[in-house]
């Protein structure tokens, strides 16, 4: 009977030792692997979003540059074509071309877009206007100053990288109440 109790105790000790030597490290490695995969997938998702957003901003910047170099007599047609080409890709697109002589060409014609203050540098990126995020590009060429503005909606964000999931933009430096007030 004493031998059976000694063996039973030894068996329990071996089982506990096996758990700590084999099972616990495997569980910890699995948890570490899942955590690392989650962190890396988040970084990859952020990178893909950033690249696609930059690609779309560059597309607007190039379009603005082309429209600023268009001849005055062809500018109206060039703006209409640009609007027609980009209207599906950029819903809510607004284009404003302001000539040196003061004439303006708009797409769509009822656009309320205004030119930036005089001396504004050529820029493109993401801006907040009327509590909504927008992609925009502004350039001043030798013949005209061009401003392009596109609202960033949930549909736009979801189309950047399909099947990525729900994407939200949150500006840095705003209070929580100001963030809630934004239309994002």
Phi, psi and omega per residue, in radians:
X1 nan -0.686 3.132
X2 -1.122 -0.637 3.121
X3 -1.185 -0.684 3.124
X4 -1.117 -0.729 3.108
X5 -1.143 -0.683 3.124
X6 -1.144 -0.731 3.130
X7 -1.175 -0.724 3.116
X8 -1.033 -0.784 3.108
X9 -1.113 -0.730 3.125
X10 -1.106 -0.711 3.122
X11 -1.089 -0.790 3.115
X12 -1.077 -0.724 3.117
X13 -1.102 -0.724 3.123
X14 -1.138 -0.671 3.119
X15 -1.134 -0.791 3.126
X16 -1.122 -0.732 3.112
X17 -1.102 -0.716 3.117
X18 -1.088 -0.716 3.110
X19 -1.042 -0.789 -3.107
X20 -1.316 -0.474 -3.106
X21 -1.544 -0.587 -3.040
X22 -1.973 -0.881 -2.991
X23 -1.319 -0.834 -3.106
X24 -1.056 -0.808 3.094
X25 -1.078 -0.628 3.115
X26 -1.143 -0.734 3.107
X27 -1.123 -0.755 3.117
X28 -1.109 -0.715 3.092
X29 -1.120 -0.682 3.109
X30 -1.128 -0.741 3.110
X31 -1.129 -0.709 3.107
X32 -1.123 -0.695 3.128
X33 -1.138 -0.758 3.133
X34 -1.135 -0.747 3.128
X35 -1.110 -0.760 3.126
X36 -1.134 -0.725 3.122
X37 -1.109 -0.694 3.116
X38 -1.114 -0.786 -3.137
X39 -1.148 -0.753 -3.122
X40 -1.186 -0.686 3.130
X41 -1.147 -0.597 3.067
X42 -1.135 -0.710 3.115
X43 -1.172 -0.691 3.115
X44 -1.144 -0.728 3.117
X45 -1.083 -0.767 3.119
X46 -1.106 -0.699 3.115
X47 -1.110 -0.805 -3.134
X48 -1.079 -0.727 3.099
X49 -1.105 -0.770 -3.131
X50 -1.093 -0.759 -3.136
X51 -1.118 -0.772 -3.120
X52 -1.195 -0.681 3.099
X53 -1.105 -0.772 3.101
X54 -1.079 -0.668 3.135
X55 -1.118 -0.718 3.129
X56 -1.228 -0.681 3.088
X57 -1.112 -0.736 3.101
X58 -1.109 -0.607 3.075
X59 -1.099 -0.748 3.094
X60 -1.154 -0.697 3.135
X61 -1.092 -0.765 3.132
X62 -1.160 -0.680 3.104
X63 -1.116 -0.761 3.109
X64 -1.072 -0.723 3.104
X65 -1.097 -0.729 3.121
X66 -1.132 -0.743 -3.133
X67 -1.186 -0.541 3.136
X68 -1.248 -0.400 3.139
X69 -1.647 -0.089 -3.119
X70 -1.170 2.553 3.097
X71 -1.164 2.568 -3.098
X72 -0.982 -0.689 -3.104
X73 -1.258 -0.345 -3.141
X74 -1.820 -0.020 -3.014
X75 -1.143 -0.750 -3.120
X76 -1.039 -0.804 3.123
X77 -1.159 -0.658 3.122
X78 -1.130 -0.696 3.116
X79 -1.178 -0.734 3.112
X80 -1.092 -0.743 3.120
X81 -1.135 -0.760 3.117
X82 -1.077 -0.738 3.096
X83 -1.109 -0.720 3.122
X84 -1.132 -0.723 -3.120
X85 -1.176 -0.726 -3.015
X86 -1.671 -0.054 -3.034
X87 -1.122 -0.573 3.114
X88 -1.377 -0.667 -3.111
X89 -1.315 -0.589 -3.129
X90 -2.168 1.424 3.125
X91 -1.087 2.405 -3.135
X92 1.479 0.203 -3.130
X93 -0.990 2.367 3.036
X94 -2.259 2.360 3.116
X95 -2.216 2.368 3.056
X96 -2.302 2.152 3.067
X97 -2.019 2.107 -3.096
X98 -1.989 1.983 -3.132
X99 -1.294 2.871 3.087
X100 -1.131 -0.510 -3.125
X101 -1.513 0.028 3.049
X102 1.761 -0.101 3.122
X103 -1.365 2.619 -3.120
X104 -2.194 2.486 3.023
X105 -2.120 2.286 -3.083
X106 -2.172 2.582 2.951
X107 -2.380 2.218 -0.266
X108 -1.126 2.939 -3.028
X109 -1.109 -0.424 3.133
X110 -1.646 0.285 -3.139
X111 -1.083 2.481 3.126
X112 -1.857 0.255 -3.120
X113 -1.100 2.413 3.117
X114 -2.030 2.745 3.122
X115 -1.370 2.594 3.053
X116 -1.138 2.920 3.128
X117 -1.017 2.693 3.124
X118 -1.014 2.497 3.131
X119 1.469 0.110 3.131
X120 -1.189 2.304 -3.098
X121 -1.263 2.904 3.054
X122 -1.213 2.103 -3.117
X123 -2.508 2.841 3.063
X124 -2.733 2.606 3.119
X125 2.755 -2.567 -3.106
X126 -1.949 2.259 3.138
X127 -2.309 2.822 3.027
X128 -1.893 2.163 3.124
X129 -2.382 2.241 -3.133
X130 0.936 0.756 3.104
X131 1.068 0.486 3.112
X132 -2.382 2.458 3.057
X133 -1.284 2.485 3.097
X134 -2.412 2.557 2.881
X135 -1.542 2.443 -3.139
X136 -2.591 2.762 3.044
X137 -2.506 2.429 3.114
X138 -2.406 2.305 3.081
X139 -2.547 2.552 3.079
X140 -2.065 1.906 -3.129
X141 -1.673 -3.041 -3.127
X142 -1.191 -0.415 -3.083
X143 -1.875 -0.501 -3.041
X144 -2.770 2.834 3.061
X145 -1.894 2.252 -3.044
X146 -2.119 2.329 3.048
X147 -2.224 2.271 3.108
X148 -2.163 2.335 -3.095
X149 -2.362 2.338 3.139
X150 -2.342 2.152 3.100
X151 -1.203 2.470 3.093
X152 -1.699 1.914 -3.134
X153 -1.881 3.036 3.082
X154 -1.039 -0.678 3.122
X155 -1.093 -0.733 3.111
X156 -1.089 -0.799 -3.132
X157 -1.108 -0.697 3.137
X158 -1.222 -0.452 -3.141
X159 -1.448 -0.206 3.140
X160 -1.081 -0.942 3.083
X161 -2.315 1.715 -3.076
X162 -1.032 2.567 3.093
X163 1.084 0.429 3.103
X164 -1.494 -0.570 -3.101
X165 2.172 -2.968 -3.121
X166 -1.326 2.251 -3.106
X167 -2.058 2.329 3.097
X168 -2.298 2.457 3.049
X169 -1.743 2.362 3.102
X170 -2.347 2.041 -3.132
X171 -1.243 2.530 3.110
X172 -1.494 2.446 3.064
X173 1.669 -0.002 3.089
X174 -1.755 2.687 3.085
X175 -1.294 2.785 3.109
X176 -0.982 -0.641 3.124
X177 -1.154 -0.703 3.119
X178 -1.150 -0.631 3.103
X179 -1.170 -0.724 3.106
X180 -1.102 -0.551 -3.130
X181 -1.284 -0.375 3.135
X182 -1.202 2.583 3.099
X183 -1.620 1.434 -3.104
X184 -2.102 nan nan
